Amino acid sequence: MWAPAADLDEINRPFVVSYFQHLGKSKPRIPFGFRLMGCTFEFDPVTGLIEFQSSDPSGGLTCVTFIVLVFKRLYLPVVVEGSWPVRPDDALWRASVIQALLASGADPNRMDRVKNGLVDPRIRPEELVGSFIQRPWPVSFDAAHKLVREVIADLEAAKH
């Protein structure tokens, strides 16, 4: 099941790697949040660094939405964001993440803004993997979700 990113060709691959390296050198301050909408990475011509920006005070990224945003910013969108549904267990997941972050010392004011702010439907890690290995990008929820069981089975098999 493991395969390279299907729509990342030999021409774009070095560009993407270079962008990730530049992000690593830039070390942008990226707040945690459940609101990808309004978030972007911008190049600062004065400092030469890439900075994170959000038009929403509760905006911020999860691990998955960080990857989604990077590829979106590079004009290589991997997912059709509007095709992801809101699912009942997403609210429970968000609450458990906020509770864990608060327990580990996260700023309570920031967590209140995140908790009470707008949220985007959750893209799960296995769904992003299911999107990456398909062609053409961007991939809809339905297409990504068809591969979720295989992705999870491969992860479980790799544990043993």
PyRosetta script that sets phi, psi and omega in degrees:
from pyrosetta import init, pose_from_sequence

init()
pose = pose_from_sequence("MWAPAADLDEINRPFVVSYFQHLGKSKPRIPFGFRLMGCTFEFDPVTGLIEFQSSDPSGGLTCVTFIVLVFKRLYLPVVVEGSWPVRPDDALWRASVIQALLASGADPNRMDRVKNGLVDPRIRPEELVGSFIQRPWPVSFDAAHKLVREVIADLEAAKH")
pose.set_psi(1, -35.0)
pose.set_omega(1, -177.1)
pose.set_phi(2, -66.3)
pose.set_psi(2, 132.2)
pose.set_omega(2, -177.3)
pose.set_phi(3, -150.6)
pose.set_psi(3, 159.0)
pose.set_omega(3, 175.9)
pose.set_phi(4, -67.7)
pose.set_psi(4, 162.4)
pose.set_omega(4, 177.1)
pose.set_phi(5, -57.3)
pose.set_psi(5, 116.0)
pose.set_omega(5, -168.8)
pose.set_phi(6, -59.1)
pose.set_psi(6, -40.8)
pose.set_omega(6, -174.0)
pose.set_phi(7, -100.9)
pose.set_psi(7, 14.6)
pose.set_omega(7, 178.9)
pose.set_phi(8, -101.0)
pose.set_psi(8, 95.0)
pose.set_omega(8, -174.2)
pose.set_phi(9, -80.2)
pose.set_psi(9, 175.0)
pose.set_omega(9, -176.5)
pose.set_phi(10, -63.0)
pose.set_psi(10, -24.8)
pose.set_omega(10, 179.5)
pose.set_phi(11, -76.4)
pose.set_psi(11, -44.2)
pose.set_omega(11, -177.1)
pose.set_phi(12, -80.0)
pose.set_psi(12, -26.5)
pose.set_omega(12, -174.7)
pose.set_phi(13, -55.3)
pose.set_psi(13, -50.5)
pose.set_omega(13, 179.8)
pose.set_phi(14, -63.1)
pose.set_psi(14, -33.6)
pose.set_omega(14, 178.2)
pose.set_phi(15, -64.3)
pose.set_psi(15, -44.0)
pose.set_omega(15, 179.4)
pose.set_phi(16, -65.0)
pose.set_psi(16, -45.1)
pose.set_omega(16, 178.9)
pose.set_phi(17, -60.1)
pose.set_psi(17, -44.3)
pose.set_omega(17, 179.3)
pose.set_phi(18, -61.1)
pose.set_psi(18, -41.0)
pose.set_omega(18, 179.4)
pose.set_phi(19, -63.5)
pose.set_psi(19, -44.4)
pose.set_omega(19, 177.8)
pose.set_phi(20, -62.3)
pose.set_psi(20, -38.8)
pose.set_omega(20, 177.2)
pose.set_phi(21, -63.4)
pose.set_psi(21, -42.8)
pose.set_omega(21, 178.7)
pose.set_phi(22, -64.2)
pose.set_psi(22, -39.9)
pose.set_omega(22, 175.5)
pose.set_phi(23, -59.7)
pose.set_psi(23, -42.6)
pose.set_omega(23, 179.2)
pose.set_phi(24, -61.6)
pose.set_psi(24, -40.3)
pose.set_omega(24, 178.2)
pose.set_phi(25, -71.3)
pose.set_psi(25, -34.6)
pose.set_omega(25, -177.8)
pose.set_phi(26, -72.6)
pose.set_psi(26, -31.2)
pose.set_omega(26, -177.9)
pose.set_phi(27, 48.3)
pose.set_psi(27, 55.4)
pose.set_omega(27, -180.0)
pose.set_phi(28, -64.6)
pose.set_psi(28, 144.0)
pose.set_omega(28, 176.7)
pose.set_phi(29, -79.2)
pose.set_psi(29, 112.4)
pose.set_omega(29, -176.3)
pose.set_phi(30, -114.7)
pose.set_psi(30, 110.4)
pose.set_omega(30, 179.4)
pose.set_phi(31, -72.2)
pose.set_psi(31, 150.8)
pose.set_omega(31, 174.8)
pose.set_phi(32, -75.8)
pose.set_psi(32, 141.1)
pose.set_omega(32, 176.2)
pose.set_phi(33, -174.2)
pose.set_psi(33, 173.5)
pose.set_omega(33, -179.2)
pose.set_phi(34, -112.2)
pose.set_psi(34, 18.6)
pose.set_omega(34, -175.6)
pose.set_phi(35, -125.4)
pose.set_psi(35, 97.1)
pose.set_omega(35, 177.5)
pose.set_phi(36, -77.1)
pose.set_psi(36, -33.8)
pose.set_omega(36, -179.0)
pose.set_phi(37, -56.7)
pose.set_psi(37, 130.0)
pose.set_omega(37, 179.2)
pose.set_phi(38, 88.9)
pose.set_psi(38, -2.1)
pose.set_omega(38, 178.9)
pose.set_phi(39, -97.0)
pose.set_psi(39, 146.0)
pose.set_omega(39, 177.2)
pose.set_phi(40, -156.7)
pose.set_psi(40, 166.2)
pose.set_omega(40, 169.6)
pose.set_phi(41, -110.1)
pose.set_psi(41, 132.9)
pose.set_omega(41, -179.9)
pose.set_phi(42, -127.8)
pose.set_psi(42, 141.6)
pose.set_omega(42, 176.6)
pose.set_phi(43, -83.1)
pose.set_psi(43, 128.3)
pose.set_omega(43, 177.1)
pose.set_phi(44, -95.6)
pose.set_psi(44, 110.1)
pose.set_omega(44, -176.6)
pose.set_phi(45, -66.3)
pose.set_psi(45, -21.3)
pose.set_omega(45, 179.7)
pose.set_phi(46, -75.8)
pose.set_psi(46, -48.6)
pose.set_omega(46, -177.0)
pose.set_phi(47, -90.9)
pose.set_psi(47, -21.2)
pose.set_omega(47, -175.9)
pose.set_phi(48, 78.4)
pose.set_psi(48, 11.3)
pose.set_omega(48, -177.1)
pose.set_phi(49, -106.1)
pose.set_psi(49, 159.6)
pose.set_omega(49, 174.7)
pose.set_phi(50, -94.4)
pose.set_psi(50, 129.9)
pose.set_omega(50, -178.5)
pose.set_phi(51, -118.1)
pose.set_psi(51, 147.5)
pose.set_omega(51, 174.4)
pose.set_phi(52, -86.7)
pose.set_psi(52, 137.6)
pose.set_omega(52, 176.2)
pose.set_phi(53, -135.9)
pose.set_psi(53, 145.9)
pose.set_omega(53, 176.8)
pose.set_phi(54, -140.3)
pose.set_psi(54, 134.4)
pose.set_omega(54, 176.8)
pose.set_phi(55, -84.6)
pose.set_psi(55, -4.8)
pose.set_omega(55, -178.3)
pose.set_phi(56, -114.6)
pose.set_psi(56, 124.7)
pose.set_omega(56, -179.1)
pose.set_phi(57, -61.0)
pose.set_psi(57, -21.0)
pose.set_omega(57, 176.9)
pose.set_phi(58, -98.3)
pose.set_psi(58, 0.9)
pose.set_omega(58, -178.7)
pose.set_phi(59, -65.3)
pose.set_psi(59, 146.4)
pose.set_omega(59, 179.2)
pose.set_phi(60, 174.3)
pose.set_psi(60, 177.2)
pose.set_omega(60, -169.9)
pose.set_phi(61, -121.7)
pose.set_psi(61, 151.9)
pose.set_omega(61, 165.6)
pose.set_phi(62, -98.4)
pose.set_psi(62, 177.8)
pose.set_omega(62, 177.4)
pose.set_phi(63, -58.9)
pose.set_psi(63, -43.8)
pose.set_omega(63, -178.2)
pose.set_phi(64, -67.7)
pose.set_psi(64, -45.4)
pose.set_omega(64, -177.4)
pose.set_phi(65, -70.5)
pose.set_psi(65, -22.5)
pose.set_omega(65, 172.1)
pose.set_phi(66, -60.1)
pose.set_psi(66, -48.5)
pose.set_omega(66, 179.6)
pose.set_phi(67, -64.0)
pose.set_psi(67, -44.1)
pose.set_omega(67, 178.9)
pose.set_phi(68, -57.8)
pose.set_psi(68, -45.4)
pose.set_omega(68, -177.7)
pose.set_phi(69, -66.9)
pose.set_psi(69, -41.2)
pose.set_omega(69, 179.2)
pose.set_phi(70, -58.9)
pose.set_psi(70, -50.2)
pose.set_omega(70, -178.1)
pose.set_phi(71, -67.5)
pose.set_psi(71, -35.2)
pose.set_omega(71, 176.0)
pose.set_phi(72, -63.0)
pose.set_psi(72, -42.7)
pose.set_omega(72, -179.9)
pose.set_phi(73, -64.5)
pose.set_psi(73, -29.7)
pose.set_omega(73, 178.8)
pose.set_phi(74, -86.8)
pose.set_psi(74, 9.8)
pose.set_omega(74, -179.1)
pose.set_phi(75, 60.7)
pose.set_psi(75, 34.2)
pose.set_omega(75, 175.4)
pose.set_phi(76, -127.6)
pose.set_psi(76, 60.6)
pose.set_omega(76, -175.5)
pose.set_phi(77, -61.9)
pose.set_psi(77, 130.8)
pose.set_omega(77, -177.3)
pose.set_phi(78, -90.4)
pose.set_psi(78, -34.9)
pose.set_omega(78, -176.5)
pose.set_phi(79, -122.9)
pose.set_psi(79, 152.4)
pose.set_omega(79, 169.9)
pose.set_phi(80, -86.5)
pose.set_psi(80, 94.9)
pose.set_omega(80, -171.3)
pose.set_phi(81, -55.1)
pose.set_psi(81, -41.9)
pose.set_omega(81, -177.0)
pose.set_phi(82, -69.2)
pose.set_psi(82, -7.5)
pose.set_omega(82, -178.4)
pose.set_phi(83, -89.7)
pose.set_psi(83, -7.9)
pose.set_omega(83, -179.8)
pose.set_phi(84, -80.5)
pose.set_psi(84, 129.9)
pose.set_omega(84, -180.0)
pose.set_phi(85, -85.4)
pose.set_psi(85, 160.2)
pose.set_omega(85, 168.9)
pose.set_phi(86, -82.8)
pose.set_psi(86, 128.5)
pose.set_omega(86, -179.2)
pose.set_phi(87, -115.6)
pose.set_psi(87, 147.4)
pose.set_omega(87, -174.6)
pose.set_phi(88, -54.7)
pose.set_psi(88, -37.4)
pose.set_omega(88, -176.7)
pose.set_phi(89, -79.5)
pose.set_psi(89, -6.2)
pose.set_omega(89, 177.7)
pose.set_phi(90, -63.7)
pose.set_psi(90, -39.5)
pose.set_omega(90, -179.8)
pose.set_phi(91, -64.2)
pose.set_psi(91, -39.3)
pose.set_omega(91, 177.5)
pose.set_phi(92, -65.6)
pose.set_psi(92, -41.6)
pose.set_omega(92, 178.3)
pose.set_phi(93, -61.9)
pose.set_psi(93, -46.7)
pose.set_omega(93, 179.1)
pose.set_phi(94, -58.9)
pose.set_psi(94, -45.2)
pose.set_omega(94, -179.4)
pose.set_phi(95, -62.0)
pose.set_psi(95, -40.4)
pose.set_omega(95, -179.7)
pose.set_phi(96, -68.9)
pose.set_psi(96, -35.9)
pose.set_omega(96, 178.0)
pose.set_phi(97, -66.4)
pose.set_psi(97, -45.7)
pose.set_omega(97, 178.9)
pose.set_phi(98, -60.7)
pose.set_psi(98, -43.7)
pose.set_omega(98, 179.1)
pose.set_phi(99, -61.5)
pose.set_psi(99, -43.3)
pose.set_omega(99, 179.0)
pose.set_phi(100, -65.1)
pose.set_psi(100, -40.1)
pose.set_omega(100, 179.2)
pose.set_phi(101, -66.3)
pose.set_psi(101, -41.8)
pose.set_omega(101, 177.0)
pose.set_phi(102, -62.1)
pose.set_psi(102, -40.8)
pose.set_omega(102, 179.7)
pose.set_phi(103, -65.8)
pose.set_psi(103, -26.0)
pose.set_omega(103, -179.7)
pose.set_phi(104, -93.8)
pose.set_psi(104, 7.6)
pose.set_omega(104, 173.7)
pose.set_phi(105, 101.0)
pose.set_psi(105, 13.9)
pose.set_omega(105, 177.8)
pose.set_phi(106, -63.2)
pose.set_psi(106, 152.7)
pose.set_omega(106, 179.0)
pose.set_phi(107, -62.5)
pose.set_psi(107, 117.0)
pose.set_omega(107, -178.7)
pose.set_phi(108, -60.1)
pose.set_psi(108, -34.2)
pose.set_omega(108, 178.6)
pose.set_phi(109, -65.1)
pose.set_psi(109, -42.8)
pose.set_omega(109, 178.1)
pose.set_phi(110, -64.1)
pose.set_psi(110, -44.1)
pose.set_omega(110, -178.9)
pose.set_phi(111, -64.6)
pose.set_psi(111, -33.6)
pose.set_omega(111, 174.8)
pose.set_phi(112, -64.1)
pose.set_psi(112, -43.2)
pose.set_omega(112, 177.8)
pose.set_phi(113, -62.2)
pose.set_psi(113, -41.6)
pose.set_omega(113, 179.4)
pose.set_phi(114, -66.0)
pose.set_psi(114, -45.6)
pose.set_omega(114, -178.1)
pose.set_phi(115, -61.3)
pose.set_psi(115, -39.8)
pose.set_omega(115, -175.4)
pose.set_phi(116, -96.4)
pose.set_psi(116, -3.4)
pose.set_omega(116, -178.9)
pose.set_phi(117, -83.1)
pose.set_psi(117, 174.9)
pose.set_omega(117, 176.2)
pose.set_phi(118, -69.1)
pose.set_psi(118, 150.4)
pose.set_omega(118, 177.8)
pose.set_phi(119, -128.0)
pose.set_psi(119, 150.2)
pose.set_omega(119, 173.9)
pose.set_phi(120, -97.8)
pose.set_psi(120, 155.3)
pose.set_omega(120, 175.6)
pose.set_phi(121, -56.0)
pose.set_psi(121, 144.3)
pose.set_omega(121, -176.1)
pose.set_phi(122, -78.0)
pose.set_psi(122, 129.9)
pose.set_omega(122, 169.4)
pose.set_phi(123, -101.0)
pose.set_psi(123, 118.0)
pose.set_omega(123, -176.6)
pose.set_phi(124, -84.7)
pose.set_psi(124, 153.7)
pose.set_omega(124, -177.5)
pose.set_phi(125, -53.9)
pose.set_psi(125, -44.8)
pose.set_omega(125, -178.5)
pose.set_phi(126, -66.4)
pose.set_psi(126, -26.9)
pose.set_omega(126, 176.5)
pose.set_phi(127, -74.4)
pose.set_psi(127, -36.0)
pose.set_omega(127, 176.7)
pose.set_phi(128, -66.7)
pose.set_psi(128, -41.4)
pose.set_omega(128, 176.1)
pose.set_phi(129, -61.1)
pose.set_psi(129, -44.6)
pose.set_omega(129, 177.5)
pose.set_phi(130, -59.7)
pose.set_psi(130, -29.0)
pose.set_omega(130, 177.0)
pose.set_phi(131, -76.9)
pose.set_psi(131, -44.6)
pose.set_omega(131, -176.8)
pose.set_phi(132, -58.3)
pose.set_psi(132, -36.1)
pose.set_omega(132, -172.7)
pose.set_phi(133, -88.6)
pose.set_psi(133, 5.3)
pose.set_omega(133, 178.6)
pose.set_phi(134, -105.8)
pose.set_psi(134, 162.0)
pose.set_omega(134, 176.5)
pose.set_phi(135, -135.0)
pose.set_psi(135, 140.4)
pose.set_omega(135, -0.8)
pose.set_phi(136, -90.5)
pose.set_psi(136, 158.7)
pose.set_omega(136, 171.6)
pose.set_phi(137, -82.6)
pose.set_psi(137, 156.3)
pose.set_omega(137, -11.2)
pose.set_phi(138, -72.4)
pose.set_psi(138, 155.7)
pose.set_omega(138, -175.8)
pose.set_phi(139, -109.8)
pose.set_psi(139, 137.5)
pose.set_omega(139, 179.0)
pose.set_phi(140, -78.9)
pose.set_psi(140, 164.4)
pose.set_omega(140, 176.8)
pose.set_phi(141, -55.3)
pose.set_psi(141, -48.2)
pose.set_omega(141, -176.6)
pose.set_phi(142, -59.0)
pose.set_psi(142, -43.5)
pose.set_omega(142, -179.9)
pose.set_phi(143, -67.3)
pose.set_psi(143, -42.2)
pose.set_omega(143, 179.4)
pose.set_phi(144, -65.4)
pose.set_psi(144, -41.9)
pose.set_omega(144, -174.7)
pose.set_phi(145, -66.7)
pose.set_psi(145, -23.5)
pose.set_omega(145, 178.4)
pose.set_phi(146, -62.6)
pose.set_psi(146, -24.1)
pose.set_omega(146, -177.5)
pose.set_phi(147, -102.3)
pose.set_psi(147, -0.7)
pose.set_omega(147, -174.2)
pose.set_phi(148, -59.0)
pose.set_psi(148, -45.9)
pose.set_omega(148, -179.1)
pose.set_phi(149, -60.9)
pose.set_psi(149, -40.3)
pose.set_omega(149, 178.8)
pose.set_phi(150, -65.9)
pose.set_psi(150, -41.5)
pose.set_omega(150, 178.8)
pose.set_phi(151, -61.5)
pose.set_psi(151, -47.5)
pose.set_omega(151, -179.9)
pose.set_phi(152, -63.8)
pose.set_psi(152, -41.5)
pose.set_omega(152, 178.2)
pose.set_phi(153, -61.6)
pose.set_psi(153, -41.3)
pose.set_omega(153, 177.8)
pose.set_phi(154, -63.7)
pose.set_psi(154, -40.7)
pose.set_omega(154, 177.6)
pose.set_phi(155, -63.4)
pose.set_psi(155, -42.9)
pose.set_omega(155, 178.5)
pose.set_phi(156, -64.5)
pose.set_psi(156, -41.1)
pose.set_omega(156, 179.8)
pose.set_phi(157, -65.5)
pose.set_psi(157, -32.8)
pose.set_omega(157, -178.8)
pose.set_phi(158, -71.5)
pose.set_psi(158, -21.2)
pose.set_omega(158, 179.3)
pose.set_phi(159, -71.1)
pose.set_psi(159, -24.6)
pose.set_omega(159, -173.0)
pose.set_phi(160, -100.3)
pose.dump_pdb("model.pdb")
